[in-house]
Amino acid sequence: MSITWDTPIAALLANKRRASTLKSFGIVTIGDALTYYPFRVADPVPSRALGEARVGEAMAFAGTVRSARTFHGSRNMRLVVNVDDDGFAASRGVLPSGAQFVFFSGRKGYLDWMARRLAPGTVVVASGAPGEYMGQLQFNHPQVITVAPEPSMPHANGYDAPNVAEALARVTRPRPVYHASARLSSERIHETILSLMWALGGRDMPAPGTDDITLQSHDDEERFSRTLADAIPDVLPETIRSARGLMHRAQAFRAIHEPKTVADFHKGIATLRYEEALVCQTALLEARRSAHKSAAHPCPLPDGGADDAPSLRDRFVESLPFTLTNGQREVIDDIAADMTRDTPMQRLLQGEVGSGKTVVALAAMLQAVGAGYQAVLVAPTQVLAEQHVETITRMIAAMDGADGAGDGDGAGDRGADGGDAGPSVPVTLLTGGMKLAARRKALAAAASGTPGIIVATHAAFSKTFQAPRLALVVIDEQHRFGVEQRESLNAKSTDGTAPHLLVMTATPIPRTAAMTWFGDLDISWLTELPGGRKPIRTIVVNEADGRTMARMFAHIRARIDAGERAYIVCARIDADSDDDAGVPGGGRGSSRGGRGSRGEVTALDGIDDAYETLDENGETVARPPLHSVAEITTRLKALPQFAGIRFATLTGRDKDDVKAEVMAGFASGETPILVSTTVIEVGVDVKQASCIVIFDADRYGLSQLHQLRGRVGRGGTDSWAFLVSRAEAGTTAEARLQVIHDSLDGAEIAQADLEFRGAGDVLGDAQSGAKSSLKLLRVIKDADLITDARARAERMLADDPTLDGHTQLAGAVLDFTRGNETFLTSN
């Protein structure tokens, strides 16, 4: 059969169990296998007999197992294996000696498996750094390759290599190390990838019926290299590859999976990392250019002549009871300039919590309405949508009151009690939780095409929603919506135009990450907080410190007695929720959005709700379960500090009318303490809230903690954030909380979050590349590389807009775009 990059590995592997295991890793084709990159490469290791060993220095030797015994301790078990190197030492002219292999683990199954591999009489090749214990040479957790007693049957009984020479070659060379599992070791993954790569280059695969793939001979190197280069053509243009000193693509894959030197390995990684950057940036630039080819409704502002009446936007700005920050004014002007054009605006507004993004968005929407069009603001939850309606209606009423414009001509469902007179700008609320009659009325108002503002949840993406005069779409908290949903709004107009697009987020994103993930958007940052906002005092509290916990609760009671409010945040709904509900890792499911049937998952990626973790030695360590809303509510009600205080609870499991009632009671002070999950993380705005307590804070992402902290101090009062933690001293978890304690700068916190957790956890898998073609690019360390790739992509597209002269790159960009609809966030 003809073997190509896209050939399924199941058609080549005789061992179907291995094919199944590889599929669980996401490896289905040869291309998947070659892009399953090792996470590190081991340095070359010298061969030495045990008599030549130097304590603390890595070495490799061949020996024979003489005995193996498992010892059971109170917390851990250990397997002790005695070996000697009689034959190997003689071949090196050294006296024979002995040593011990020691394997520690809390998992009996692992030690039993290792004991079966290292049965007495087994010939092994091992590498590691020896230590000394009671005069005995000892290797803790060495890498061990078992050698078949006969070369003709290397894997028939689970042996790792056919002979000592080959095993030594494998442990002493630079060795790629892959993420593996108990079912398939890194060595076997490496062996399989090599065989698939050789098959792609024209070498023979094992005969049908062979139990496993074995290493092939290295004959006809020149022909193999040429065939492999034909099968894996270069994507990078020759000029760029030469200028950057990079390898051919096929050569890079060989250097990664079959490195001759550590330097070759790193050069191969650098080549494919730059390829990812160039393909990604070219795709983003093409998406941006494609979007700008569409037609949009221009929304001009008056020229400002003597006869021109002030625009709606300007009337709104003049009516504000506060002065806009310089940043707000600049962003409003940038958006206004974008919206006067007849091509769609594509802009991301990144703003600190409380930086005034809503005011900027409303100014843009009033510019669209003033030009005779409709604007849609899409919010991720009904609670947030209702708050937006209330805020917008109030601001428009203030504008009308300032200039006498409230003449009752508006026709929208205002969503707030504004009296008999309608606003000058109709504000329509549309949510999935509305009663049928109200929903029909809202849909009819939108379908009429009357200029106005529509505030909607996911209902805006339904087929029943039509807005024929739609000129502007504002997406609040853009990471909550998929590309397909956003693009569905492009089809709402009947004249073939695309609306201007403004996406907003309060999730801190470092500029290098924004350039990578939102490279097809113009990006604006709001970093200056409006006047009157006081810094939030952040205090880390060890939950085991009863005295500090009591003082914290007494402080909260004092603030409530002063007429203020307090949030208490927990990660789960029920204390007895199913452990499988939303627990990432260990095959327990996913924590990405939504809620489980019995336990709530976080509203934003970031909670580490796994019940086991690995310590520095790779051993499993149990962790206490996350606190729940039900448990903490019961616990706090019993405290003397809260005698006579009414509590409310809020979770994602509550129905929309219940959420609205709970928030109303909290805002009024009827229930001044709200115990909730992270549903309050985004958009909830209660001015009197001055305290927030976050339980299990050490299990959250830093950006999420920053978001939650921003729920307090919004009314200009002194405010406090208490991060209750069970993290042990000196751990990474404690260091992460210190970042939040020391900084109120969202960009600085986001940078630290990326460094601690990685881009995938901060931005969500769909936007980080974990489910995309990006596997090597790192947004922090590769900032200069990304900048260089973008500049070269811009020059290349300027000279060759259709990439006719770069066929392989054009194909890679097309493949990337087709496979990354969730990565290209706005095209």
C-alpha positions, 0 to 999 in steps of 0.5 A: 500500500502507498504510505502517506502522512495521512495513512491510519496507523491501524492499517500498519500496526499488527499490534491492535492493542497498541493502535488503540492505546495510541488512539487514546493519545490522539494518534490516529495517522502517521502525521499524528504520530510524528507531531506527538512531540517528546517533552524533553530529550535526555542527555547522552549517558556514558557506558560504565561498569559498576566498578567504574561508577561515580556517585551522582553521575549518570551512567549505563551498564548491562547486568543480570537480575539476581533477586527481587523483593517487595517491602511493604511500609506504612505509607509506601511500598518499595521494590528492591532488585539486586543485579550484578554486571559479571559479563559486562564488567569482564568486557571492559576489563573491570572486576565485576560488582553488584548494585541495587535498583530501588523503586518506591510507589504507593501503587501495588500494581506498578510494583507488581508489574515491575517485579514481573519485568525484572524476574531473576535471571533477566538480562537488563540494561539500565541507566541512572545516577547511582547513590550509595546506601550502607556501602551498597551502590544503589539506583533509585528508579533507573531507566531499565530495558529488558533484553531478550534471551534470544535476538529472534524473539525480542518482544514475544515475551515483553522484552524491550530490546533484542540484544545488549548492544542495541539496548546500550545504544538506546540508553546512551544516546540522546533520548526523546522522552514522551508523555506515556501511560501505564499501558504504553511506555515512553520507550515503546512510543518512541519505537513506534514513532520511529518505525512509522517514520521509517515506513513513510520514508520507504523502509519495510514495516514488520511482516503481518502477524508479527507481535509488534513493530521492531527497530529496522536496520539503517540501510540506504540512508541517502535513499531514505532521506530523499523519500522522507523529504518527498513525503514530508515537503517543506512548509517554510519558504526557502528564503525564510528557512535560510534566513533563520538557519532552520532545517528542512521539515523532514530533517526536523522530524528526524532530529526530534524523534531520532536525534544524533545530538542534543543540539540537533534535537533542539534545532528540530524543535526550533524549526517546527516551532517557527513553522507553527508561528508562521502558519498561525500568523499567516492564517490570522492575517488572511482571516483579517484580510477576508473580514475586511473584504466584507461590506458593513453599514457605515455609522457616521457621526455629525461633522460638528458644524454649527447646524449639526445637533449633537449625536446620540453618542456625544449626548450620552458622554456629556450626560455621564455623572463622571469624567471618562478616563483618557483610555476610555476616550481613546478607545471610544474614538478608535471605535468611532473611526472604525464604525464610520467605514464601510468594512466591518470593525473587528476589535477586541477590548481588553479591560481590567475588572471595573475599567469601564468597558460597559460605558465604551460599549454603550457609546459604540451602540449609540453611534450605531443607533444614531445612524439608524441601525440596530445594535446587539449586546450578547451576554453569557448569562441571564443575570448579566444580561438583565444587569446590562439592561438595567444599567443601559436603561438607567444611563439612557434615562439620565441622558434623556433627563439631561436634554429632555429627550424622553418623549416616549417614542421608544418601543422596546421591552426595557427590562427595568421599571422606568415609568410610563415614558419610554426612553429615546432609545428602545432597549430590548431584553431577549433571553432563553428563560423568558416567558413565551409572550415576552419572548415573542414581543422581544423577537418582534421588536428586533425583527421590525428593524427599529433602531435600538439596542437589543441585549440578549443571551445565547438566544441571539444565536437562534434561528428565530432571532432576526435583526434586519438593520443590524450594524453592531454586535458587542460580545461580552466575555468573548471566551464564553461563545464559539466562533460558529455562534458569533458568525451566525450573527453575520446572517441576521441582516437581510442585505448581505452586510456583516455587522461591526464586531466588538468583543470584550473581556475582563480576563487578563491576557498578556499582550504576547498572548493576545497577539497570538490568539487574537491576531486577526483583531485590532486590540484595545486595552483599558488599564486605567480604573475610573476615579473613586475605585479604591485598591482591594486589600487582599489577604491570604488566610490559612484555613487551619488558622482558626484565630485568623478565620474567626477574625475574618468572619468578625470583620465581615459581620462588622461590614454587614452591620455597616450596611455592606454585603459579602460574597462567599465563593465555593467551587462546588454545589453539594458536599456529597457531589459525585467525585466524577462530576467535572474532575479533570484528569484521571479519566474523570471527565472535563471541567470545561464549562457548564455544570454536572448533573450532581456537582457544579463545574466552574464558570470559567476554566481554572479550578483544579478539582482533581482529588489527586495530584503528583508530588515532586517524585511523581507519586500520587498524593490525595487532596481534600475535596473542594468545599461546597456551597451547601457545606459552607452555608451550613457551617457559617450559619452556625457561627456566632459571628453571623447570628441573626444574619440571613444567607442566600445561595446562588449556583448554576443549577438555579433557574433564571427566575430564582437567580434574579430573585436571589440577586435582588435580595442580595442587592437590597440587603435582605440577604447580605451574605451570598454563598455561591459558585463562580457564577458571580465571577463575571458582570455581577455588579452590587455596589454595596459588596465590600468583602469576598471570601474564596474558599480553596483559593489555592485550586483556582487559576490566578486570572480567575481569582483576579476576576472574582476579586473584582466583584467587590469595591465597585461602589467606591468603598473600602474592600477586602478579598480573603483567599482561604487556602489549604496550600502547604508552606513552600509549595507552588500553590502558596507562591501562586497566591502570593502573586494575587496578594502582591498585585492588582495588575491584571496583565502582570497576574495573567503573565504569572498565570501563564508561567505557572499553568500554561496557556491552555489552562488560562485561555481554555483548550480551544483557544490555546492550541491544545485542540488545534495544530499548535503544539510547540508554540509558547506565548511567553518565551516565543514572543520575539519569534511570533513577532518575527513570524508575523512581520515576515507573513505580512511582507510575504502576503503583501508580495504574494496575496494568494500565496501562489508562490508558496504552495505548501505554506498555502496548504498548511494555512488552509489545513490550519484554518479548517482544523482550528475554527475555535482558534481563529476567534473572529474571522 
